[in-house]
Amino acid sequence: MQSLFQILMLLLDVLWFFIIAHVIMSWLINFQVLNLHQQFVAQVWHMLNRILEPIYQPIRRILPPMSGIDLAPLVALIGVYVIRIVLVNNAAAFY
């Protein structure tokens, strides 16, 4: 069962990294540091959107519109961190 705990923690770490990468990449695209006409940048951006959009979509339905500011990644990061806390506090159930 310990391996299940470690796999769950690894998946949450990877999700955390993807969300942070998506946020940073969106800033760089908006400030025109990165260009979506470059094939590699467009592929990475499309991959991150495909992975994270199913997570962001329910959050965006609940959050009120904030005039151009998307708080879905922040809420998703908080959710990932809350899940990590719950798993760590209940780690004894995995042993």
C-alpha positions in Angstrom: 0.0 0.0 0.0 2.9 2.3 0.5 3.6 2.2 -3.2 0.1 3.4 -3.9 0.7 6.3 -1.6 3.9 7.2 -3.4 2.3 6.9 -6.8 -0.5 9.2 -5.7 2.0 11.7 -4.4 4.0 11.5 -7.6 0.9 12.1 -9.7 0.0 15.2 -7.6 3.6 16.5 -8.0 3.4 16.1 -11.8 0.0 17.8 -11.9 1.5 20.7 -9.7 4.3 21.0 -12.2 2.0 21.1 -15.2 -0.2 23.8 -13.6 2.8 25.9 -12.8 4.3 25.4 -16.3 0.9 26.3 -17.8 0.6 29.5 -15.8 4.2 30.6 -16.6 3.7 29.8 -20.3 0.5 31.7 -20.5 2.3 34.8 -19.0 5.1 34.4 -21.5 2.6 34.1 -24.4 0.6 37.1 -23.3 3.7 39.3 -22.9 4.8 38.1 -26.4 8.0 36.4 -25.1 6.9 33.1 -26.6 5.2 32.8 -30.0 2.5 30.2 -30.7 3.6 30.2 -34.4 6.7 28.2 -33.3 5.9 24.5 -33.6 7.4 23.4 -30.3 5.8 26.1 -28.3 2.4 25.4 -29.9 2.7 21.7 -29.2 3.6 22.2 -25.6 0.8 24.7 -25.1 -1.8 22.5 -26.8 -0.7 19.5 -24.7 -0.9 21.5 -21.4 -4.4 22.8 -22.4 -5.6 19.3 -23.2 -4.3 17.9 -19.9 -5.5 20.8 -17.7 -8.7 21.9 -19.3 -10.8 19.0 -17.7 -9.6 20.3 -14.4 -10.1 24.0 -15.0 -13.6 23.7 -16.6 -15.6 22.7 -13.5 -13.7 25.4 -11.5 -14.5 28.1 -14.1 -18.2 27.2 -13.9 -18.2 27.8 -10.2 -16.0 30.9 -10.0 -17.6 34.2 -11.0 -16.1 36.1 -13.9 -13.2 38.3 -12.8 -12.9 40.6 -15.8 -10.2 38.8 -17.7 -8.4 37.2 -14.7 -8.5 33.4 -14.7 -8.3 32.1 -11.1 -8.9 28.5 -12.1 -5.2 27.6 -12.0 -4.9 29.1 -8.5 -7.9 27.1 -7.2 -6.5 24.0 -8.9 -3.1 24.5 -7.1 -4.9 24.9 -3.8 -6.9 21.8 -4.5 -3.8 19.8 -5.3 -2.1 21.0 -2.1 -5.2 20.2 0.0 -5.3 16.6 -1.5 -1.6 16.3 -0.6 -2.2 17.4 3.0 -5.1 14.9 3.3 -3.0 12.1 1.9 0.0 12.9 4.2 -2.2 13.2 7.3 -3.8 9.8 6.4 -0.6 8.1 5.3 -1.0 5.5 8.1 -3.9 4.0 6.2 -1.5 3.1 3.4 0.9 1.2 5.6 
